């Protein structure tokens, strides 16, 4: 009689490979004759072990976590990289510009200019400049707008050194493109001093270039964004950045600010401030002309003269003879232009009145009245609240 072992072996023998046979034989022998394993136990020992794996849900959750971490960290890494690149480019440019200024100092060509244009012409001999644009064409060489602090500045209006905060220089700005890809806007100081025997007038250190000869706003990325102060936008001696307040430019180049209705000065205020305002006499307790004078003074400007208002009239009444000797001129007013300038609230036919800087008496000041079919020079009461003012602008 065959033993249970032999019967089982023969039964299982038909469908098993040699490896499986040997394995089964080994397992049954391992069980010994003392304690036989059940068929189920033997079967579980023979069955190959199944490997575990991630479920689709687990994979998706992992990818989501990776995405969140990347979204939080990658922008910071990119920003840090950009900041380092901007700072490095700025340091390289500062060294090149500083060396050019030092050479000019040694050669005695750093000082003695009355215009920024003349200075830039000399500078271009010592540092490669590929393009120069005057202050009427700034945005050909520089970005249209930049961010300075919280303000967006229109660079087409940055035409003077005073727009860099340099009130005493009285020079124009000039835009340049350097060969290394840096774009800049430069203003020159006519009071620049040099010492041909010392480079102390030009310093280049960790904090940048040191010199009183120029102010420069430069963008290390050229026309690329973000065009923002403290990022790709760097400067030397630019204490503030403001565009021109020229809202109305006349055909002869005269500029006015946007028109406004002034706030009246009281008699006591007029008396107290008439010296600093250049007012001879005060009378009314609601002096709107004095209020207009004060508003322009606060802007660092003045009201236009009668002659400057004459030019405004020439532009608004094309083909009409207007001069200082003609008080009443007949002509057709360009209502669309008056509306664009801000004197009319719509392109209507209503008249408007504009103060001049010239005082008639404690009661009156000169103005010009702009009717739809004529314009008049007129001495008007200083307590008229419906008169507009427009200060001279640059």
C-alpha positions as CSV (number, residue, x, y, z in Angstrom):
1,X,0.0,0.0,0.0
2,X,1.3,3.3,-0.9
3,X,1.8,5.8,1.8
4,X,-0.2,9.0,2.0
5,X,3.0,10.8,1.0
6,X,3.4,8.8,-2.2
7,X,-0.2,9.1,-3.2
8,X,-0.1,12.9,-2.7
9,X,3.1,13.2,-4.6
10,X,1.8,11.3,-7.5
11,X,-1.4,13.3,-7.6
12,X,0.4,16.5,-7.6
13,X,3.2,15.3,-9.9
14,X,1.4,15.7,-13.2
15,X,1.1,19.6,-13.3
16,X,4.2,20.6,-11.5
17,X,7.6,21.7,-12.7
18,X,10.7,20.0,-11.4
19,X,11.4,23.0,-9.2
20,X,7.9,22.8,-7.7
21,X,8.2,19.1,-7.3
22,X,11.5,19.4,-5.4
23,X,10.0,22.2,-3.3
24,X,7.0,20.1,-2.4
25,X,9.1,17.2,-1.6
26,X,11.3,19.3,0.6
27,X,8.3,20.8,2.5
28,X,6.7,17.4,3.1
29,X,10.0,16.0,4.4
30,X,10.5,19.1,6.6
31,X,7.2,18.3,8.2
32,X,8.6,14.9,9.2
33,X,6.6,11.9,10.3
34,X,5.7,13.3,13.6
35,X,3.3,16.1,12.4
36,X,1.9,16.2,8.9
37,X,0.8,19.6,7.4
38,X,-2.6,19.9,6.0
39,X,-3.2,20.3,2.2
40,X,-4.2,24.0,2.8
41,X,-1.0,24.7,4.7
42,X,1.1,23.0,2.1
43,X,-0.7,25.0,-0.6
44,X,0.0,28.3,1.1
45,X,3.6,27.5,1.5
46,X,4.0,26.8,-2.2
47,X,2.0,29.9,-3.5
48,X,4.4,32.7,-4.7
49,X,4.4,35.8,-2.5
50,X,2.5,38.8,-4.1
51,X,4.4,42.1,-4.0
52,X,2.5,45.2,-2.6
53,X,2.1,48.5,-4.6
54,X,0.8,52.1,-4.3
55,X,-2.8,52.7,-5.2
56,X,-3.8,55.4,-7.7
57,X,-5.2,57.5,-4.9
58,X,-1.9,57.4,-3.0
59,X,0.1,58.4,-6.1
60,X,-2.3,61.4,-6.8
61,X,-2.0,62.6,-3.2
62,X,1.8,62.4,-3.4
63,X,1.8,64.4,-6.6
64,X,-0.5,67.0,-5.1
65,X,1.8,67.4,-2.1
66,X,4.8,67.8,-4.4
67,X,3.0,70.4,-6.5
68,X,2.1,72.4,-3.4
69,X,5.6,72.4,-2.1
70,X,6.9,73.4,-5.6
71,X,4.4,76.2,-5.8
72,X,5.6,77.6,-2.5
73,X,9.3,77.2,-3.0
74,X,10.0,77.7,-6.8
75,X,8.9,81.4,-7.0
76,X,11.2,82.2,-4.1
77,X,14.1,80.4,-5.7
78,X,13.4,82.2,-9.0
79,X,13.1,85.6,-7.3
80,X,16.4,85.0,-5.4
81,X,18.1,84.1,-8.6
82,X,16.8,87.2,-10.4
83,X,17.8,89.5,-7.6
84,X,21.3,88.0,-7.6
85,X,21.5,88.4,-11.4
86,X,20.3,92.1,-11.2
87,X,22.7,92.9,-8.5
88,X,25.6,91.3,-10.3
89,X,24.8,93.1,-13.5
90,X,24.5,96.4,-11.6
91,X,27.9,95.9,-10.0
92,X,29.5,95.2,-13.3
93,X,28.0,98.3,-14.9
94,X,29.0,100.5,-11.9
95,X,32.6,99.4,-12.3
96,X,32.6,100.2,-16.0
97,X,30.9,103.5,-15.6
98,X,33.1,104.4,-12.6
99,X,36.3,103.6,-14.6
100,X,35.1,105.8,-17.5
101,X,34.5,108.7,-15.1
102,X,37.9,108.2,-13.5
103,X,39.6,108.4,-16.9
104,X,37.6,111.6,-17.7
105,X,38.8,113.0,-14.4
106,X,42.4,112.3,-15.1
107,X,42.1,113.7,-18.6
108,X,40.4,116.8,-17.3
109,X,37.2,116.2,-19.2
110,X,34.8,115.4,-16.3
111,X,33.8,119.0,-15.5
112,X,33.1,122.2,-17.4
113,X,29.9,121.3,-19.3
114,X,26.7,123.4,-19.2
115,X,24.5,120.7,-20.7
116,X,23.9,117.0,-20.2
117,X,24.1,116.5,-24.0
118,X,27.7,117.8,-24.1
119,X,28.7,115.6,-21.1
120,X,27.1,112.5,-22.7
121,X,29.0,113.2,-25.9
122,X,32.3,113.1,-24.0
123,X,31.2,110.1,-21.9
124,X,30.6,108.1,-25.1
125,X,34.3,108.2,-25.8
126,X,35.1,106.2,-22.6
127,X,32.2,103.7,-22.4
128,X,30.5,102.2,-25.4
129,X,27.1,103.8,-26.0
130,X,25.1,102.5,-28.9
131,X,22.3,105.1,-28.9
132,X,21.6,108.6,-27.5
133,X,18.1,110.1,-27.2
134,X,17.3,113.7,-26.2
135,X,14.7,114.5,-23.6
136,X,11.9,114.8,-26.2
137,X,12.5,111.2,-27.2
138,X,13.4,109.4,-23.9
139,X,11.2,106.3,-24.5
140,X,13.1,105.4,-27.7
141,X,16.1,104.5,-25.5
142,X,14.3,103.7,-22.3
143,X,11.1,102.0,-21.0
144,X,7.8,103.9,-21.4
145,X,7.0,103.5,-17.7
146,X,8.7,102.5,-14.5
147,X,7.6,101.7,-11.0
148,X,9.2,104.0,-8.4
149,X,8.0,103.3,-4.9
150,X,4.2,102.9,-5.2
151,X,4.0,105.2,-8.2
152,X,4.0,104.4,-11.9
153,X,6.1,107.1,-13.7
154,X,5.7,108.1,-17.3
155,X,9.3,108.4,-18.4
156,X,8.4,110.5,-21.5
157,X,7.8,113.3,-18.9
158,X,11.2,112.9,-17.1
159,X,12.8,115.7,-19.1
160,X,14.8,117.7,-16.5
161,X,17.3,117.1,-13.7
162,X,14.6,118.4,-11.3
163,X,12.6,115.3,-12.2
164,X,15.4,113.3,-10.5
165,X,15.1,115.6,-7.4
166,X,18.0,117.7,-8.5
167,X,16.3,121.1,-8.3
168,X,19.5,123.2,-8.6
169,X,21.1,121.7,-11.7
170,X,18.8,123.2,-14.4
171,X,19.8,120.7,-17.1
172,X,17.9,118.3,-19.3
173,X,17.9,114.6,-19.1
174,X,19.4,112.4,-21.9
175,X,18.6,108.7,-22.4
176,X,21.3,106.3,-23.6
177,X,21.6,102.6,-24.5
178,X,24.9,101.0,-23.4
179,X,26.6,98.3,-25.4
180,X,26.2,95.8,-22.5
181,X,22.4,96.0,-22.7
182,X,21.9,98.5,-19.9
183,X,19.6,101.4,-20.6
184,X,19.9,104.7,-18.7
185,X,18.6,108.3,-18.3
186,X,21.3,110.8,-17.3
187,X,21.3,114.3,-15.9
188,X,24.5,116.3,-15.5
189,X,25.5,118.7,-12.7
190,X,27.0,121.9,-14.2
191,X,28.7,122.5,-10.8
192,X,30.7,119.2,-11.1
193,X,34.2,119.5,-9.8
194,X,37.3,117.4,-10.8
195,X,40.8,116.9,-9.5
196,X,43.1,115.6,-12.2
197,X,45.7,114.5,-9.6
198,X,43.3,112.4,-7.5
199,X,40.6,109.8,-8.2
200,X,38.9,110.7,-4.9
201,X,36.1,112.5,-6.8
202,X,35.0,109.2,-8.2
203,X,34.6,106.2,-5.8
204,X,33.3,102.8,-6.7
205,X,32.5,100.5,-3.7
206,X,30.1,98.0,-2.3
207,X,27.4,100.7,-2.1
208,X,27.9,101.8,-5.7
209,X,29.5,104.8,-7.5
210,X,30.2,108.0,-5.6
211,X,30.2,111.3,-7.5
212,X,28.4,114.6,-7.6
213,X,28.8,115.1,-11.3
214,X,25.7,113.2,-12.6
215,X,22.5,111.5,-11.7
216,X,21.6,108.4,-13.6
217,X,18.6,106.0,-13.5
218,X,19.5,102.8,-15.2
219,X,17.8,99.5,-16.0
220,X,20.1,96.5,-16.0
221,X,17.5,94.5,-18.0
222,X,17.0,97.1,-20.7
223,X,13.4,97.1,-21.9
224,X,12.5,93.9,-20.0
225,X,10.1,93.9,-17.1
226,X,9.7,94.5,-14.2
227,X,11.2,98.0,-14.6
228,X,10.9,98.5,-10.8
229,X,13.0,100.4,-8.3
230,X,15.2,98.1,-6.2
231,X,14.9,95.2,-8.7
232,X,16.2,95.7,-12.2
233,X,16.0,99.5,-11.8
234,X,19.0,101.1,-10.1
235,X,20.2,104.7,-9.7
236,X,22.9,107.1,-8.6
237,X,21.9,110.5,-7.1
238,X,18.2,110.1,-8.0
239,X,16.5,111.3,-4.9
240,X,13.0,111.3,-6.3
241,X,11.4,110.4,-9.6
242,X,8.6,112.5,-11.0
243,X,7.4,113.2,-14.5
244,X,6.7,116.6,-15.9
245,X,3.5,118.2,-14.8
246,X,2.9,119.5,-18.3
247,X,-0.7,118.7,-19.1
248,X,-1.2,121.3,-21.8
249,X,1.6,122.0,-24.3
250,X,1.0,125.0,-26.6
251,X,2.3,125.3,-30.1
252,X,5.2,127.6,-29.0
253,X,6.3,125.0,-26.3
254,X,4.7,126.7,-23.3
255,X,3.3,124.2,-20.9
256,X,0.5,124.5,-18.4
257,X,-0.7,122.2,-15.7
258,X,-4.2,120.8,-15.8
259,X,-6.8,123.5,-15.2
260,X,-8.4,123.7,-11.7
261,X,-10.8,125.8,-9.7
262,X,-8.7,127.4,-6.9
263,X,-9.8,127.6,-3.3
264,X,-10.2,131.2,-2.0
265,X,-7.8,132.8,0.5
266,X,-9.3,134.7,3.4
267,X,-8.3,138.4,3.9
268,X,-6.2,137.5,6.9
269,X,-4.4,134.7,5.1
270,X,-3.8,136.9,2.1
271,X,-2.4,139.7,4.3
272,X,-0.2,137.2,6.2
273,X,1.2,135.6,3.0
274,X,1.2,138.4,0.4
275,X,4.9,139.0,0.8
276,X,5.9,135.4,-0.1
277,X,3.2,135.2,-2.8
278,X,4.2,138.5,-4.4
279,X,0.8,140.0,-3.9
280,X,0.6,143.8,-3.5
281,X,-2.8,144.3,-1.8
282,X,-5.6,142.3,-0.3
283,X,-9.2,143.2,0.1
284,X,-11.7,140.3,-0.2
285,X,-12.4,137.7,2.4
286,X,-12.9,135.2,-0.5
287,X,-10.0,136.0,-2.8
288,X,-10.0,133.3,-5.4
289,X,-7.2,134.9,-7.5
290,X,-4.9,134.9,-4.4
291,X,-5.9,131.2,-3.9
292,X,-4.7,130.5,-7.4
293,X,-1.4,132.3,-6.8
294,X,-0.9,130.2,-3.6
295,X,-1.8,126.9,-5.4
296,X,0.8,127.6,-8.1
297,X,3.4,128.6,-5.5
298,X,2.9,125.3,-3.7
299,X,3.7,123.5,-7.0
300,X,6.9,125.6,-7.3
301,X,5.4,127.6,-10.2
302,X,3.4,130.7,-11.0
303,X,0.2,131.6,-12.9
304,X,0.8,132.4,-16.6
305,X,1.4,135.9,-17.8
306,X,-1.1,137.7,-20.0
307,X,1.2,137.1,-23.0
308,X,1.2,133.3,-22.2
309,X,-2.6,133.4,-22.1
310,X,-2.4,135.2,-25.5
311,X,-0.6,132.1,-26.9
312,X,-3.3,129.8,-25.4
313,X,-5.9,131.9,-27.3
314,X,-4.0,131.7,-30.5
315,X,-4.1,127.9,-30.3
316,X,-7.8,127.8,-29.4
317,X,-8.8,130.4,-32.1
318,X,-6.8,129.3,-35.1
319,X,-6.4,132.0,-37.8
320,X,-7.4,134.8,-35.4
321,X,-5.1,137.8,-34.7
322,X,-4.4,137.9,-31.0
323,X,-1.7,140.2,-29.5
324,X,-1.1,142.2,-26.4
325,X,-2.4,145.3,-28.1
326,X,-5.8,143.7,-29.0
327,X,-8.1,143.2,-26.1
328,X,-11.1,141.9,-28.0
329,X,-10.5,139.3,-30.8
330,X,-13.3,137.7,-32.8
331,X,-12.9,134.1,-34.0
332,X,-14.2,130.6,-33.7
333,X,-13.0,128.6,-30.7
334,X,-11.9,125.0,-31.2
335,X,-14.2,123.4,-28.7
336,X,-12.8,119.9,-29.1
337,X,-9.3,121.2,-28.2
338,X,-10.6,123.2,-25.3
339,X,-12.3,120.1,-24.0
340,X,-9.1,118.0,-24.5
341,X,-7.2,120.6,-22.5
342,X,-9.6,120.3,-19.7
343,X,-11.1,123.8,-19.8
344,X,-14.5,122.6,-20.8
345,X,-16.4,119.7,-19.2
346,X,-17.7,118.8,-22.7
347,X,-17.1,120.0,-26.2
348,X,-19.9,122.6,-25.7
349,X,-20.2,126.3,-26.6
350,X,-20.0,127.7,-23.0
351,X,-17.4,130.3,-22.1
352,X,-14.6,129.8,-19.6
353,X,-12.3,132.2,-17.7
354,X,-8.6,131.8,-16.8
355,X,-6.6,133.8,-14.3
356,X,-3.3,135.5,-15.3
357,X,-0.5,136.2,-12.8
358,X,-0.9,140.0,-13.1
359,X,-2.7,142.0,-10.4
360,X,-4.7,145.1,-11.3
361,X,-5.5,146.2,-7.7
362,X,-6.6,144.8,-4.4
363,X,-10.0,144.3,-6.1
364,X,-9.1,142.9,-9.5
365,X,-6.6,140.8,-11.5
366,X,-6.2,140.3,-15.2
367,X,-7.7,137.3,-16.8
368,X,-8.7,136.1,-20.3
369,X,-12.3,135.1,-21.2
370,X,-12.8,132.5,-23.8
371,X,-16.2,132.8,-25.5
372,X,-17.2,130.5,-28.4
373,X,-16.8,133.3,-31.0
374,X,-14.5,135.8,-29.3
375,X,-11.8,136.1,-26.6
376,X,-11.1,139.1,-24.3
377,X,-8.4,140.3,-22.0
378,X,-10.2,141.5,-18.9
379,X,-9.6,142.8,-15.4
380,X,-11.9,140.7,-13.2
381,X,-12.9,140.8,-9.6
382,X,-10.7,138.6,-7.5
383,X,-13.7,137.0,-5.7
384,X,-15.0,135.3,-8.8
385,X,-15.3,131.6,-7.9
386,X,-16.0,130.4,-11.5
387,X,-12.6,131.3,-12.9
388,X,-10.1,128.6,-13.5
389,X,-6.3,128.5,-13.1
390,X,-3.5,126.7,-14.9
391,X,0.0,127.0,-13.6
392,X,3.1,127.1,-15.7
393,X,4.6,123.7,-16.0
394,X,7.8,122.0,-17.3
